[in-house]
Amino acid sequence: MVTGKNFLDPEQKIIKAKLVVGSVVIASDYFKRLLAGLRNIFGGQVNAYETLIDRARREAILRMKSQAEGAAIILNMRIETTNISRRQSRTRRNSSSASIEAIAYGTALYTE
């Protein structure tokens, strides 16, 4: 079980606790950047990037869970997202690549 709570039932005996982390970086493709550029001109919600962020968050949580194999619960789970962008000025003048990084972390508790 994964939870954002920071407490546990006092009757459970904890034998081990460890920090578990899952991270992923996902790059956007040319088509998504084109759609986002059009949305910047006309305004509105950028659905192309929303799906990218959602995918990165889900993958980070899955990787964190796999690192906590055998744990009874993951407490105080948090997710951080960061936009990573880089200008490619040498090859193309107005081209840039964008990536999304997602990090999920929490405390895995192992009980008897």
Backbone hydrogen bonds, N-H to C=O, Kabsch-Sander energy under -0.5 kcal/mol:
donor,donor_aa,acceptor,acceptor_aa,energy
3,T,74,I,-2.5
12,Q,9,D,-1.6
14,I,12,Q,-0.6
15,I,110,Y,-3.0
16,K,110,Y,-1.4
18,K,108,A,-2.2
20,V,106,G,-2.6
22,G,104,A,-2.8
24,V,102,A,-1.9
26,I,100,I,-2.7
28,S,98,A,-2.7
33,R,29,D,-1.9
34,L,30,Y,-2.2
35,L,31,F,-2.3
36,A,32,K,-2.4
37,G,33,R,-2.0
38,L,34,L,-1.9
39,R,35,L,-2.1
40,N,36,A,-1.9
41,I,37,G,-1.3
42,F,38,L,-2.2
43,G,39,R,-2.9
47,N,45,Q,-1.0
49,Y,46,V,-0.5
50,E,46,V,-1.4
51,T,47,N,-1.9
52,L,48,A,-1.0
53,I,49,Y,-2.4
54,D,50,E,-2.4
55,R,51,T,-2.3
56,A,52,L,-2.1
57,R,53,I,-2.4
58,R,54,D,-2.3
59,E,55,R,-2.2
60,A,56,A,-2.2
61,I,57,R,-2.1
62,L,58,R,-2.2
63,R,59,E,-2.2
64,M,60,A,-2.1
65,K,61,I,-2.6
66,S,62,L,-2.0
67,Q,63,R,-1.4
68,A,64,M,-1.1
69,E,66,S,-0.9
71,A,68,A,-2.2
72,A,109,L,-2.2
73,I,109,L,-1.3
74,I,1,M,-2.7
75,L,73,I,-0.6
75,L,107,T,-3.0
76,N,5,K,-2.8
77,M,3,T,-2.3
78,R,105,Y,-2.8
80,E,103,I,-2.8
82,T,101,E,-2.6
84,I,82,T,-0.5
84,I,99,S,-3.3
85,S,83,N,-0.5
86,R,97,S,-2.1
88,Q,95,S,-2.1
89,S,87,R,-0.7
92,R,88,Q,-1.6
95,S,92,R,-0.5
97,S,86,R,-2.4
99,S,84,I,-3.2
100,I,26,I,-2.9
101,E,82,T,-3.0
102,A,24,V,-2.5
103,I,80,E,-2.8
104,A,22,G,-3.1
105,Y,78,R,-2.4
106,G,20,V,-1.8
107,T,75,L,-2.5
108,A,18,K,-3.1
108,A,106,G,-0.6
109,L,73,I,-2.9
110,Y,16,K,-3.0
111,T,109,L,-0.5
112,E,13,K,-1.5
